[in-house]
Amino acid sequence: MAETQKTLRVTQIKSSIGYKKDQLATLKSLGLGKIGRSHDLVDNESVRGMIFKVKHLVKVEEL
């Protein structure tokens, strides 16, 4: 049987103005860029690492 992959909903809750360029690039790679925008992503180590880098700018929900 195929395993069901967990999904995370990542929502940007704070502006990226004034933060480092690499954090802005991380937000873009997560599919974000404006406050209130959200994106559903597969839960894996690389996504968790990106979320950790910008944890002060986003909210994460498990679906």
N, C-alpha and C positions, 0 to 999 in steps of 0.2 A: 504494500500500500504506500502511496505517496504521502510524504509528510506535509502538513500544512505549514507554510511559512508565516511567521509572525510579521505583522505590519505595524509601522509606527507612523503617526501623524505628527509632523513637525510644523509648528506655527511660529512665525516671527512676531515677537511681542515688543521689540525695542529697535530703534533706528541704529543703523550701522555707521552713522556720521560720527567722526572723531575716533574711530577704531582703526586698527592696522589694516593694510591692504590685503593681507593674507586672510584675515577674518571675513572681509567682504567677498573675497574669492570663494571661501568656504560656503558662505550663504548662497552664492550663485550656484555652486555645485550641488547644493541641497535643493535647488529649485525655488529659492526664496529671493527676496530683494526689496520687498515693501512690507511695511507693518501690516499685519493681519492676513498676509498671504500664507497659505498652508499647502503642504505637499505630503502625500502618502508614500512611504519608502519601505523597502524590505529591511527587516531587522537583521543586520550582520555586523561584523567587527569594523569594517571600513566606515559604515554609516554611523555607528556608535562613536568612532573616533572623531568624525567631523562634528557630530553633535556636541561632544565634549569640548571641542575647541571654541565653540560659540554658545556654550550653555547659558551664558548671561544674556543672550539675545533671543533665545527661542524657548518655546514650551513644547514638551513631548508628551504624547498620549499613546498608549498601546491600544491597538484595535483588535 
